[in-house]
Structure formats: C-alpha cells, structure tokens
C-alpha cells in the first residue's frame, strides 16, 4: 500500500498529537527536521511503545522490535521515512 508523502506526514502528525496529547498547532508545526525522542518531553521511553502500536494500527504496518532504534525516532523526518518505506514494501 503506497501513500503519498504529505498524507503520511499528516497521518503521523495526527498520531503524535493523539498519542502524546500534543496541541493541534504544535503537531502541525512538526517538520522533517523536528527532533523527537530525547527532545520532545512527551515522547519518553514509556510513550514509544504506545506510539509505535498506534502507527501500526492506523497505518496497517508491522514494526519489528529489531527495527526500533535511536535513529528511528531521531526526528519527525526519520520516522516519516521509515513509515513510508514500510508502506511501500
């Protein structure tokens, strides 16, 4: 299933907003360069599992444990690239 980049980005913003309780304006301001894990206070180690589960559920992908590392959640852009690659697989 292939979804165009802007749609994936918008879906990820909605998932981040819903999962982390981000205000809509704050979620809308996320860009490819926005750092996530370690910088976004709402995204702590406890929130990561919930976020990844929500991404799997809403986008119909499977994220394997060995695919989850620091680079995956380094930035909004790295997360979006990962999700797009999973959708295109």
Long-range contacts (C-beta under 8 A, 24 or more apart in sequence): 1-60, 1-87, 2-87, 2-88, 3-59, 3-84, 3-87, 5-80, 5-84, 8-59, 8-80, 8-83, 8-84, 8-87, 9-76, 9-80, 11-58, 11-59, 12-55, 12-76, 12-79, 12-80, 12-83, 15-51, 15-54, 15-55, 15-58, 16-43, 16-51, 16-76, 18-54, 19-47, 19-50, 19-51, 19-54, 20-47, 20-51, 30-76, 31-76, 31-77, 32-75, 32-76, 32-77, 32-80, 33-75, 33-76, 33-77, 34-75, 34-76, 34-77, 35-74, 35-75, 36-73, 36-74, 36-75, 36-76, 36-79, 37-70, 37-73, 37-74, 43-73, 48-73, 55-83, 59-83, 59-86, 59-87, 61-86, 61-87, 62-86
